[in-house]
Amino acid sequence: MQQKDDWLTTCFTDGVHLASEGSKIVANEIMRVLEVAEWEPSLHWKVLPSEFVGISPFDSEGNEAIVNAST
């Protein structure tokens, strides 16, 4: 953003909140980083470890099974 001479008035509406141009720059930078990153997303709820094993009606170990509440 700061590579533009008028970045403060072009990229921000009030010096804090992004204007359209600022939002485009931020979105492009996020996409650039995500495209070059060598990682696999792992935020799916079935693969996240659970701190509360046994209190969900769903299998917290990611086996796509429903836990029997009577056990």
PyMOL Python script that loads the backbone (N, CA, C, O; Angstrom):
from pymol import cmd

cmd.read_pdbstr("""\
ATOM      1  N   MET A   1       0.807  -1.189   0.000  1.00  0.00           N
ATOM      2  CA  MET A   1       0.000   0.000   0.000  1.00  0.00           C
ATOM      3  C   MET A   1       0.850   1.253   0.000  1.00  0.00           C
ATOM      4  O   MET A   1       0.579   2.209  -0.727  1.00  0.00           O
ATOM      5  N   GLN A   2       1.865   1.235   0.812  1.00  0.00           N
ATOM      6  CA  GLN A   2       2.674   2.438   0.986  1.00  0.00           C
ATOM      7  C   GLN A   2       3.581   2.716  -0.209  1.00  0.00           C
ATOM      8  O   GLN A   2       4.334   3.690  -0.197  1.00  0.00           O
ATOM      9  N   GLN A   3       3.520   1.888  -1.224  1.00  0.00           N
ATOM     10  CA  GLN A   3       4.276   2.165  -2.439  1.00  0.00           C
ATOM     11  C   GLN A   3       3.597   3.245  -3.274  1.00  0.00           C
ATOM     12  O   GLN A   3       4.225   3.838  -4.152  1.00  0.00           O
ATOM     13  N   LYS A   4       2.334   3.501  -3.008  1.00  0.00           N
ATOM     14  CA  LYS A   4       1.606   4.582  -3.681  1.00  0.00           C
ATOM     15  C   LYS A   4       1.895   5.894  -2.942  1.00  0.00           C
ATOM     16  O   LYS A   4       1.987   5.913  -1.715  1.00  0.00           O
ATOM     17  N   ASP A   5       2.036   6.971  -3.687  1.00  0.00           N
ATOM     18  CA  ASP A   5       2.284   8.268  -3.051  1.00  0.00           C
ATOM     19  C   ASP A   5       1.108   8.736  -2.203  1.00  0.00           C
ATOM     20  O   ASP A   5       1.293   9.331  -1.141  1.00  0.00           O
ATOM     21  N   ASP A   6      -0.101   8.464  -2.681  1.00  0.00           N
ATOM     22  CA  ASP A   6      -1.300   8.919  -1.968  1.00  0.00           C
ATOM     23  C   ASP A   6      -2.002   7.772  -1.258  1.00  0.00           C
ATOM     24  O   ASP A   6      -3.231   7.730  -1.210  1.00  0.00           O
ATOM     25  N   TRP A   7      -1.232   6.844  -0.708  1.00  0.00           N
ATOM     26  CA  TRP A   7      -1.788   5.617  -0.138  1.00  0.00           C
ATOM     27  C   TRP A   7      -2.748   5.883   1.016  1.00  0.00           C
ATOM     28  O   TRP A   7      -3.726   5.154   1.180  1.00  0.00           O
ATOM     29  N   LEU A   8      -2.493   6.895   1.803  1.00  0.00           N
ATOM     30  CA  LEU A   8      -3.338   7.147   2.969  1.00  0.00           C
ATOM     31  C   LEU A   8      -4.751   7.575   2.564  1.00  0.00           C
ATOM     32  O   LEU A   8      -5.726   7.187   3.207  1.00  0.00           O
ATOM     33  N   THR A   9      -4.857   8.359   1.518  1.00  0.00           N
ATOM     34  CA  THR A   9      -6.186   8.806   1.080  1.00  0.00           C
ATOM     35  C   THR A   9      -6.817   7.851   0.081  1.00  0.00           C
ATOM     36  O   THR A   9      -8.042   7.814  -0.035  1.00  0.00           O
ATOM     37  N   THR A  10      -6.017   7.078  -0.644  1.00  0.00           N
ATOM     38  CA  THR A  10      -6.564   6.161  -1.646  1.00  0.00           C
ATOM     39  C   THR A  10      -6.963   4.823  -1.040  1.00  0.00           C
ATOM     40  O   THR A  10      -7.963   4.234  -1.450  1.00  0.00           O
ATOM     41  N   CYS A  11      -6.205   4.343  -0.084  1.00  0.00           N
ATOM     42  CA  CYS A  11      -6.427   3.007   0.466  1.00  0.00           C
ATOM     43  C   CYS A  11      -7.277   3.009   1.735  1.00  0.00           C
ATOM     44  O   CYS A  11      -7.774   1.958   2.143  1.00  0.00           O
ATOM     45  N   PHE A  12      -7.450   4.159   2.359  1.00  0.00           N
ATOM     46  CA  PHE A  12      -8.225   4.238   3.600  1.00  0.00           C
ATOM     47  C   PHE A  12      -9.311   5.303   3.486  1.00  0.00           C
ATOM     48  O   PHE A  12      -9.132   6.322   2.820  1.00  0.00           O
ATOM     49  N   THR A  13     -10.431   5.051   4.144  1.00  0.00           N
ATOM     50  CA  THR A  13     -11.514   6.039   4.136  1.00  0.00           C
ATOM     51  C   THR A  13     -11.304   7.105   5.197  1.00  0.00           C
ATOM     52  O   THR A  13     -11.654   8.270   5.007  1.00  0.00           O
ATOM     53  N   ASP A  14     -10.719   6.683   6.334  1.00  0.00           N
ATOM     54  CA  ASP A  14     -10.563   7.609   7.454  1.00  0.00           C
ATOM     55  C   ASP A  14      -9.213   7.455   8.156  1.00  0.00           C
ATOM     56  O   ASP A  14      -9.033   7.932   9.276  1.00  0.00           O
ATOM     57  N   GLY A  15      -8.291   6.802   7.510  1.00  0.00           N
ATOM     58  CA  GLY A  15      -6.989   6.568   8.118  1.00  0.00           C
ATOM     59  C   GLY A  15      -6.906   5.256   8.868  1.00  0.00           C
ATOM     60  O   GLY A  15      -5.819   4.828   9.255  1.00  0.00           O
ATOM     61  N   VAL A  16      -8.060   4.603   9.079  1.00  0.00           N
ATOM     62  CA  VAL A  16      -8.102   3.338   9.801  1.00  0.00           C
ATOM     63  C   VAL A  16      -8.781   2.251   8.970  1.00  0.00           C
ATOM     64  O   VAL A  16      -8.255   1.147   8.834  1.00  0.00           O
ATOM     65  N   HIS A  17      -9.941   2.567   8.423  1.00  0.00           N
ATOM     66  CA  HIS A  17     -10.737   1.587   7.690  1.00  0.00           C
ATOM     67  C   HIS A  17     -10.385   1.596   6.210  1.00  0.00           C
ATOM     68  O   HIS A  17     -10.205   2.651   5.602  1.00  0.00           O
ATOM     69  N   LEU A  18     -10.291   0.386   5.641  1.00  0.00           N
ATOM     70  CA  LEU A  18      -9.894   0.255   4.244  1.00  0.00           C
ATOM     71  C   LEU A  18     -10.963   0.769   3.289  1.00  0.00           C
ATOM     72  O   LEU A  18     -12.156   0.536   3.481  1.00  0.00           O
ATOM     73  N   ALA A  19     -10.512   1.467   2.267  1.00  0.00           N
ATOM     74  CA  ALA A  19     -11.371   1.856   1.157  1.00  0.00           C
ATOM     75  C   ALA A  19     -11.324   0.727   0.131  1.00  0.00           C
ATOM     76  O   ALA A  19     -10.644  -0.277   0.342  1.00  0.00           O
ATOM     77  N   SER A  20     -12.029   0.884  -0.957  1.00  0.00           N
ATOM     78  CA  SER A  20     -12.085  -0.149  -1.992  1.00  0.00           C
ATOM     79  C   SER A  20     -10.686  -0.521  -2.490  1.00  0.00           C
ATOM     80  O   SER A  20     -10.364  -1.703  -2.611  1.00  0.00           O
ATOM     81  N   GLU A  21      -9.878   0.461  -2.770  1.00  0.00           N
ATOM     82  CA  GLU A  21      -8.516   0.208  -3.264  1.00  0.00           C
ATOM     83  C   GLU A  21      -7.681  -0.537  -2.226  1.00  0.00           C
ATOM     84  O   GLU A  21      -6.940  -1.458  -2.569  1.00  0.00           O
ATOM     85  N   GLY A  22      -7.796  -0.148  -0.979  1.00  0.00           N
ATOM     86  CA  GLY A  22      -7.068  -0.830   0.087  1.00  0.00           C
ATOM     87  C   GLY A  22      -7.522  -2.266   0.258  1.00  0.00           C
ATOM     88  O   GLY A  22      -6.701  -3.158   0.473  1.00  0.00           O
ATOM     89  N   SER A  23      -8.821  -2.496   0.165  1.00  0.00           N
ATOM     90  CA  SER A  23      -9.359  -3.854   0.272  1.00  0.00           C
ATOM     91  C   SER A  23      -8.843  -4.737  -0.862  1.00  0.00           C
ATOM     92  O   SER A  23      -8.514  -5.903  -0.641  1.00  0.00           O
ATOM     93  N   LYS A  24      -8.772  -4.196  -2.054  1.00  0.00           N
ATOM     94  CA  LYS A  24      -8.257  -4.957  -3.203  1.00  0.00           C
ATOM     95  C   LYS A  24      -6.799  -5.349  -2.981  1.00  0.00           C
ATOM     96  O   LYS A  24      -6.406  -6.479  -3.270  1.00  0.00           O
ATOM     97  N   ILE A  25      -6.009  -4.428  -2.476  1.00  0.00           N
ATOM     98  CA  ILE A  25      -4.591  -4.708  -2.231  1.00  0.00           C
ATOM     99  C   ILE A  25      -4.436  -5.792  -1.168  1.00  0.00           C
ATOM    100  O   ILE A  25      -3.651  -6.723  -1.341  1.00  0.00           O
ATOM    101  N   VAL A  26      -5.178  -5.674  -0.078  1.00  0.00           N
ATOM    102  CA  VAL A  26      -5.098  -6.662   1.003  1.00  0.00           C
ATOM    103  C   VAL A  26      -5.548  -8.035   0.499  1.00  0.00           C
ATOM    104  O   VAL A  26      -4.886  -9.036   0.771  1.00  0.00           O
ATOM    105  N   ALA A  27      -6.658  -8.093  -0.228  1.00  0.00           N
ATOM    106  CA  ALA A  27      -7.158  -9.365  -0.762  1.00  0.00           C
ATOM    107  C   ALA A  27      -6.150  -9.985  -1.715  1.00  0.00           C
ATOM    108  O   ALA A  27      -5.918 -11.193  -1.661  1.00  0.00           O
ATOM    109  N   ASN A  28      -5.552  -9.193  -2.577  1.00  0.00           N
ATOM    110  CA  ASN A  28      -4.544  -9.716  -3.510  1.00  0.00           C
ATOM    111  C   ASN A  28      -3.326 -10.259  -2.781  1.00  0.00           C
ATOM    112  O   ASN A  28      -2.776 -11.287  -3.177  1.00  0.00           O
ATOM    113  N   GLU A  29      -2.899  -9.587  -1.728  1.00  0.00           N
ATOM    114  CA  GLU A  29      -1.748 -10.055  -0.954  1.00  0.00           C
ATOM    115  C   GLU A  29      -2.063 -11.350  -0.215  1.00  0.00           C
ATOM    116  O   GLU A  29      -1.219 -12.244  -0.148  1.00  0.00           O
ATOM    117  N   ILE A  30      -3.260 -11.459   0.335  1.00  0.00           N
ATOM    118  CA  ILE A  30      -3.663 -12.699   1.014  1.00  0.00           C
ATOM    119  C   ILE A  30      -3.684 -13.848   0.018  1.00  0.00           C
ATOM    120  O   ILE A  30      -3.172 -14.930   0.306  1.00  0.00           O
ATOM    121  N   MET A  31      -4.273 -13.622  -1.150  1.00  0.00           N
ATOM    122  CA  MET A  31      -4.332 -14.673  -2.173  1.00  0.00           C
ATOM    123  C   MET A  31      -2.930 -15.072  -2.641  1.00  0.00           C
ATOM    124  O   MET A  31      -2.667 -16.252  -2.873  1.00  0.00           O
ATOM    125  N   ARG A  32      -2.034 -14.098  -2.781  1.00  0.00           N
ATOM    126  CA  ARG A  32      -0.658 -14.392  -3.202  1.00  0.00           C
ATOM    127  C   ARG A  32       0.034 -15.298  -2.189  1.00  0.00           C
ATOM    128  O   ARG A  32       0.697 -16.264  -2.566  1.00  0.00           O
ATOM    129  N   VAL A  33      -0.120 -14.990  -0.920  1.00  0.00           N
ATOM    130  CA  VAL A  33       0.508 -15.796   0.132  1.00  0.00           C
ATOM    131  C   VAL A  33      -0.094 -17.200   0.154  1.00  0.00           C
ATOM    132  O   VAL A  33       0.639 -18.179   0.298  1.00  0.00           O
ATOM    133  N   LEU A  34      -1.410 -17.315   0.015  1.00  0.00           N
ATOM    134  CA  LEU A  34      -2.059 -18.629   0.036  1.00  0.00           C
ATOM    135  C   LEU A  34      -1.647 -19.477  -1.163  1.00  0.00           C
ATOM    136  O   LEU A  34      -1.525 -20.696  -1.047  1.00  0.00           O
ATOM    137  N   GLU A  35      -1.433 -18.846  -2.306  1.00  0.00           N
ATOM    138  CA  GLU A  35      -1.054 -19.592  -3.501  1.00  0.00           C
ATOM    139  C   GLU A  35       0.368 -20.145  -3.414  1.00  0.00           C
ATOM    140  O   GLU A  35       0.641 -21.214  -3.959  1.00  0.00           O
ATOM    141  N   VAL A  36       1.263 -19.451  -2.753  1.00  0.00           N
ATOM    142  CA  VAL A  36       2.655 -19.913  -2.690  1.00  0.00           C
ATOM    143  C   VAL A  36       2.941 -20.754  -1.449  1.00  0.00           C
ATOM    144  O   VAL A  36       3.991 -21.390  -1.361  1.00  0.00           O
ATOM    145  N   ALA A  37       2.026 -20.763  -0.500  1.00  0.00           N
ATOM    146  CA  ALA A  37       2.233 -21.530   0.732  1.00  0.00           C
ATOM    147  C   ALA A  37       2.222 -23.026   0.435  1.00  0.00           C
ATOM    148  O   ALA A  37       1.420 -23.505  -0.367  1.00  0.00           O
ATOM    149  N   GLU A  38       3.106 -23.745   1.079  1.00  0.00           N
ATOM    150  CA  GLU A  38       3.174 -25.192   0.913  1.00  0.00           C
ATOM    151  C   GLU A  38       2.599 -25.860   2.155  1.00  0.00           C
ATOM    152  O   GLU A  38       3.341 -26.374   2.993  1.00  0.00           O
ATOM    153  N   TRP A  39       1.293 -25.849   2.266  1.00  0.00           N
ATOM    154  CA  TRP A  39       0.600 -26.451   3.390  1.00  0.00           C
ATOM    155  C   TRP A  39      -0.757 -26.910   2.916  1.00  0.00           C
ATOM    156  O   TRP A  39      -1.278 -26.448   1.901  1.00  0.00           O
ATOM    157  N   GLU A  40      -1.306 -27.817   3.665  1.00  0.00           N
ATOM    158  CA  GLU A  40      -2.645 -28.297   3.366  1.00  0.00           C
ATOM    159  C   GLU A  40      -3.575 -27.804   4.454  1.00  0.00           C
ATOM    160  O   GLU A  40      -3.273 -27.941   5.640  1.00  0.00           O
ATOM    161  N   PRO A  41      -4.702 -27.233   4.064  1.00  0.00           N
ATOM    162  CA  PRO A  41      -5.641 -26.764   5.086  1.00  0.00           C
ATOM    163  C   PRO A  41      -6.065 -27.901   6.012  1.00  0.00           C
ATOM    164  O   PRO A  41      -6.306 -29.021   5.562  1.00  0.00           O
ATOM    165  N   SER A  42      -6.152 -27.612   7.281  1.00  0.00           N
ATOM    166  CA  SER A  42      -6.541 -28.651   8.235  1.00  0.00           C
ATOM    167  C   SER A  42      -7.495 -28.100   9.282  1.00  0.00           C
ATOM    168  O   SER A  42      -7.445 -28.499  10.445  1.00  0.00           O
ATOM    169  N   LEU A  43      -8.361 -27.187   8.873  1.00  0.00           N
ATOM    170  CA  LEU A  43      -9.285 -26.595   9.828  1.00  0.00           C
ATOM    171  C   LEU A  43     -10.688 -27.183   9.742  1.00  0.00           C
ATOM    172  O   LEU A  43     -11.628 -26.634  10.315  1.00  0.00           O
ATOM    173  N   HIS A  44     -10.834 -28.297   9.029  1.00  0.00           N
ATOM    174  CA  HIS A  44     -12.137 -28.942   8.979  1.00  0.00           C
ATOM    175  C   HIS A  44     -12.453 -29.466  10.371  1.00  0.00           C
ATOM    176  O   HIS A  44     -11.575 -30.007  11.042  1.00  0.00           O
ATOM    177  N   TRP A  45     -13.686 -29.313  10.808  1.00  0.00           N
ATOM    178  CA  TRP A  45     -14.032 -29.655  12.189  1.00  0.00           C
ATOM    179  C   TRP A  45     -13.796 -31.115  12.524  1.00  0.00           C
ATOM    180  O   TRP A  45     -13.611 -31.459  13.691  1.00  0.00           O
ATOM    181  N   LYS A  46     -13.799 -31.987  11.513  1.00  0.00           N
ATOM    182  CA  LYS A  46     -13.599 -33.406  11.799  1.00  0.00           C
ATOM    183  C   LYS A  46     -12.130 -33.756  12.041  1.00  0.00           C
ATOM    184  O   LYS A  46     -11.842 -34.800  12.626  1.00  0.00           O
ATOM    185  N   VAL A  47     -11.200 -32.911  11.608  1.00  0.00           N
ATOM    186  CA  VAL A  47      -9.788 -33.228  11.805  1.00  0.00           C
ATOM    187  C   VAL A  47      -9.163 -32.447  12.958  1.00  0.00           C
ATOM    188  O   VAL A  47      -8.025 -32.714  13.341  1.00  0.00           O
ATOM    189  N   LEU A  48      -9.893 -31.490  13.509  1.00  0.00           N
ATOM    190  CA  LEU A  48      -9.365 -30.757  14.648  1.00  0.00           C
ATOM    191  C   LEU A  48      -9.428 -31.622  15.904  1.00  0.00           C
ATOM    192  O   LEU A  48     -10.420 -32.318  16.116  1.00  0.00           O
ATOM    193  N   PRO A  49      -8.398 -31.593  16.736  1.00  0.00           N
ATOM    194  CA  PRO A  49      -8.447 -32.375  17.971  1.00  0.00           C
ATOM    195  C   PRO A  49      -9.504 -31.800  18.905  1.00  0.00           C
ATOM    196  O   PRO A  49      -9.733 -30.591  18.938  1.00  0.00           O
ATOM    197  N   SER A  50     -10.130 -32.670  19.646  1.00  0.00           N
ATOM    198  CA  SER A  50     -11.178 -32.237  20.556  1.00  0.00           C
ATOM    199  C   SER A  50     -10.669 -32.266  21.987  1.00  0.00           C
ATOM    200  O   SER A  50     -10.006 -33.214  22.407  1.00  0.00           O
ATOM    201  N   GLU A  51     -10.985 -31.222  22.720  1.00  0.00           N
ATOM    202  CA  GLU A  51     -10.657 -31.186  24.144  1.00  0.00           C
ATOM    203  C   GLU A  51     -11.760 -31.823  24.973  1.00  0.00           C
ATOM    204  O   GLU A  51     -11.587 -32.077  26.165  1.00  0.00           O
ATOM    205  N   PHE A  52     -12.895 -32.079  24.333  1.00  0.00           N
ATOM    206  CA  PHE A  52     -14.069 -32.552  25.055  1.00  0.00           C
ATOM    207  C   PHE A  52     -14.545 -33.883  24.493  1.00  0.00           C
ATOM    208  O   PHE A  52     -15.693 -34.001  24.064  1.00  0.00           O
ATOM    209  N   VAL A  53     -13.685 -34.872  24.491  1.00  0.00           N
ATOM    210  CA  VAL A  53     -14.026 -36.186  23.963  1.00  0.00           C
ATOM    211  C   VAL A  53     -15.159 -36.781  24.785  1.00  0.00           C
ATOM    212  O   VAL A  53     -15.124 -36.779  26.015  1.00  0.00           O
ATOM    213  N   GLY A  54     -16.160 -37.288  24.085  1.00  0.00           N
ATOM    214  CA  GLY A  54     -17.238 -37.971  24.764  1.00  0.00           C
ATOM    215  C   GLY A  54     -18.470 -37.132  25.052  1.00  0.00           C
ATOM    216  O   GLY A  54     -19.485 -37.680  25.482  1.00  0.00           O
ATOM    217  N   ILE A  55     -18.422 -35.825  24.832  1.00  0.00           N
ATOM    218  CA  ILE A  55     -19.610 -35.029  25.117  1.00  0.00           C
ATOM    219  C   ILE A  55     -20.372 -34.640  23.849  1.00  0.00           C
ATOM    220  O   ILE A  55     -21.435 -34.026  23.934  1.00  0.00           O
ATOM    221  N   SER A  56     -19.844 -34.987  22.687  1.00  0.00           N
ATOM    222  CA  SER A  56     -20.503 -34.679  21.428  1.00  0.00           C
ATOM    223  C   SER A  56     -21.227 -35.922  20.921  1.00  0.00           C
ATOM    224  O   SER A  56     -20.738 -37.036  21.113  1.00  0.00           O
ATOM    225  N   PRO A  57     -22.385 -35.754  20.275  1.00  0.00           N
ATOM    226  CA  PRO A  57     -23.057 -36.918  19.697  1.00  0.00           C
ATOM    227  C   PRO A  57     -22.318 -37.442  18.466  1.00  0.00           C
ATOM    228  O   PRO A  57     -22.680 -38.487  17.926  1.00  0.00           O
ATOM    229  N   PHE A  58     -21.292 -36.727  18.022  1.00  0.00           N
ATOM    230  CA  PHE A  58     -20.519 -37.144  16.861  1.00  0.00           C
ATOM    231  C   PHE A  58     -19.154 -37.656  17.304  1.00  0.00           C
ATOM    232  O   PHE A  58     -18.635 -37.254  18.345  1.00  0.00           O
ATOM    233  N   ASP A  59     -18.597 -38.523  16.524  1.00  0.00           N
ATOM    234  CA  ASP A  59     -17.295 -39.105  16.821  1.00  0.00           C
ATOM    235  C   ASP A  59     -16.223 -38.030  16.741  1.00  0.00           C
ATOM    236  O   ASP A  59     -15.988 -37.475  15.668  1.00  0.00           O
ATOM    237  N   SER A  60     -15.578 -37.732  17.837  1.00  0.00           N
ATOM    238  CA  SER A  60     -14.558 -36.690  17.861  1.00  0.00           C
ATOM    239  C   SER A  60     -13.243 -37.120  17.237  1.00  0.00           C
ATOM    240  O   SER A  60     -12.349 -36.295  17.046  1.00  0.00           O
ATOM    241  N   GLU A  61     -13.114 -38.386  16.920  1.00  0.00           N
ATOM    242  CA  GLU A  61     -11.877 -38.874  16.322  1.00  0.00           C
ATOM    243  C   GLU A  61     -11.921 -38.813  14.806  1.00  0.00           C
ATOM    244  O   GLU A  61     -10.968 -39.238  14.154  1.00  0.00           O
ATOM    245  N   GLY A  62     -12.992 -38.299  14.226  1.00  0.00           N
ATOM    246  CA  GLY A  62     -13.067 -38.130  12.779  1.00  0.00           C
ATOM    247  C   GLY A  62     -13.388 -39.372  12.008  1.00  0.00           C
ATOM    248  O   GLY A  62     -13.095 -39.437  10.814  1.00  0.00           O
ATOM    249  N   ASN A  63     -13.987 -40.382  12.646  1.00  0.00           N
ATOM    250  CA  ASN A  63     -14.297 -41.617  11.951  1.00  0.00           C
ATOM    251  C   ASN A  63     -15.665 -41.599  11.283  1.00  0.00           C
ATOM    252  O   ASN A  63     -16.147 -42.623  10.797  1.00  0.00           O
ATOM    253  N   GLU A  64     -16.284 -40.421  11.265  1.00  0.00           N
ATOM    254  CA  GLU A  64     -17.598 -40.205  10.653  1.00  0.00           C
ATOM    255  C   GLU A  64     -18.672 -41.139  11.252  1.00  0.00           C
ATOM    256  O   GLU A  64     -19.612 -41.537  10.564  1.00  0.00           O
ATOM    257  N   ALA A  65     -18.522 -41.467  12.497  1.00  0.00           N
ATOM    258  CA  ALA A  65     -19.504 -42.315  13.170  1.00  0.00           C
ATOM    259  C   ALA A  65     -20.234 -41.482  14.208  1.00  0.00           C
ATOM    260  O   ALA A  65     -19.716 -40.469  14.680  1.00  0.00           O
ATOM    261  N   ILE A  66     -21.408 -41.902  14.553  1.00  0.00           N
ATOM    262  CA  ILE A  66     -22.154 -41.244  15.612  1.00  0.00           C
ATOM    263  C   ILE A  66     -21.957 -42.042  16.882  1.00  0.00           C
ATOM    264  O   ILE A  66     -22.156 -43.257  16.903  1.00  0.00           O
ATOM    265  N   VAL A  67     -21.570 -41.361  17.931  1.00  0.00           N
ATOM    266  CA  VAL A  67     -21.318 -42.003  19.214  1.00  0.00           C
ATOM    267  C   VAL A  67     -22.667 -42.327  19.852  1.00  0.00           C
ATOM    268  O   VAL A  67     -23.572 -41.493  19.859  1.00  0.00           O
ATOM    269  N   ASN A  68     -22.796 -43.520  20.377  1.00  0.00           N
ATOM    270  CA  ASN A  68     -24.016 -43.908  21.047  1.00  0.00           C
ATOM    271  C   ASN A  68     -24.064 -43.236  22.409  1.00  0.00           C
ATOM    272  O   ASN A  68     -23.170 -43.444  23.228  1.00  0.00           O
ATOM    273  N   ALA A  69     -25.085 -42.440  22.665  1.00  0.00           N
ATOM    274  CA  ALA A  69     -25.194 -41.680  23.903  1.00  0.00           C
ATOM    275  C   ALA A  69     -25.390 -42.560  25.124  1.00  0.00           C
ATOM    276  O   ALA A  69     -25.158 -42.110  26.246  1.00  0.00           O
ATOM    277  N   SER A  70     -25.813 -43.810  24.934  1.00  0.00           N
ATOM    278  CA  SER A  70     -26.071 -44.676  26.086  1.00  0.00           C
ATOM    279  C   SER A  70     -24.816 -45.365  26.586  1.00  0.00           C
ATOM    280  O   SER A  70     -24.874 -46.051  27.606  1.00  0.00           O
ATOM    281  N   THR A  71     -23.689 -45.215  25.916  1.00  0.00           N
ATOM    282  CA  THR A  71     -22.462 -45.876  26.364  1.00  0.00           C
ATOM    283  C   THR A  71     -21.671 -45.014  27.293  1.00  0.00           C
ATOM    284  O   THR A  71     -20.609 -45.423  27.762  1.00  0.00           O
TER     285      THR A  71
END
""", "prot")
cmd.dss("prot")
cmd.show_as("cartoon", "prot")
cmd.util.cbc("prot")
cmd.orient("prot")
